[in-house]
Each structure stands twice: as C-alpha cells, then as structure tokens.
Amino acid sequence: RKEVEQDPGPFNVPEGATVAFNCTYSNSASQSFFWYRQDCRKEPKLLMSVYSSGNEDGRFTAQLNRASQYISLLIRDSKLSDSATYLCAGYGGSQGNLIFGKGTKLSVKP
Amino acid sequence: EPEVTQTPSHQVTQMGQEVILRCVPISNHLYFYWYRQILGQKVEFLVSFYNNEISEKSEIFDDQFSVERPDGSNFTLKIRSTKLEDSAMYFCASSSGVLTNEKLFFGSGTQLSVL
C-alpha cells in the first residue's frame, strides 16, 4: 500500500520563526512530490513541486531525500499569513493520481 | 489565472438519493480528476479521466460512483445512491498532462452532506 505520512502538528510558532515539516513516503517508485497548502475548508493549492534534490522559492525550501524516502519543507521568516495546513503529496499511479498526507497544521502567532 | 469551477458549493441530500456534482475544468486541460476529503481526514483520490474514459480509480470508487464528460466542457461525478459516509468535500481537478510533468489545479469543492 502506498502511503504518505506527516506529523499532524499543530506547530505554533511566532512570526519570523523558521519552521520545518517532514513527510515520509512508502512508494519508492514515486518520481514526483509536491507540497500543497490548504486553508480551512478550502481546496489544496500547490505551493511547490519537489524534484530530484529539491528547490527553493523565496522563503520556502523543499528537499527530497530518496535514500530515506522523505521530503521536507522549510519556511523561513514565517508570516501570519502562512498559517494553514501543509499537505505533502506523492505521485501514486500510472495516470497521475496523487496520494496526500493528512497534513501538518501551522499556526503563526504575532 | 484560469481556474476549475465547481457547482454547487454545497449540496444536501437524503440517504439513498442520487447526486450529481459538476465541474468545469480548465479549457485546454486533458486530464480530469475527482478527489474527496472527509472532515478531518486526508484528501483521497477517487478517479482520473482521460480521452473520455476512466484511466484509474481507487477502491473508494465503487459501482455507486460514475463520471461523465457529457458535452466537452463539463465533468460530472454521480453518486447513485448516497450513504451517510459519502458526506465529504468533493474536489474536482484538472491538469494539462500527467502529474510527473504538470501541476494539478483544484476547484474550490462541493461540500456534500448526506442526511
């Protein structure tokens, strides 16, 4: 069974803090991984794709460790508006179905 | 930015009734998906659809579920006889290619409540 596991949190951090989330996956055949952001009762929105050794987009850095089968998301200088649930997802099937983790809740406090 | 639209935003139905959830994917996209999220649970894949046929479906997508692209723009999910456990947020999504290369765009969802 293909699974994606995340620490559910919540992570409560002050503004300006650096916070990191990890996600482990069980399907070693997965080629692509993604971080999504989901606000309460809203749709998931793609935050970053994670390929090969990872990538950076402004305050956000995603890393992929294939040997240990985990991906991470680092948020630097966190803002109040970063408060959301962060979902990691891996490509699970032959025609593009994503397998999501349950999400990690982040609350950034003033 | 182009978006996936879903209607209705909320649907309340009685157990045993049929419901149809509607979606308009992004116009030049070729791959269409339905996902669902039970309150407090993971976003779960239901089905993918390409070239007017189902490409892949999960074990959740049993005989009570069906999908259709009736007119070249709409993409529908039908639940034939709803159960209480079908209550969830249903998200439609589309992409221009398979997800190894292309990003997935989600609609804002239909909250289905089965009473």
Interface residues (C-beta under 8 A of the other chain):
Chain A: Q31 S32 F34 Q38 R41 K42 E43 P44 K45 L46 S49 L87 A89 Y91 G92 G93 S94 Q95 G96 N97 L98 I99 F100 G101 K102 G103
Chain B: Y31 Y33 Y35 Q41 K42 V43 E44 F45 S48 Y50 S55 E56 S58 M89 F91 S95 V98 L99 T100 K103 L104 F105 F106 G107 S108 G109 Q111
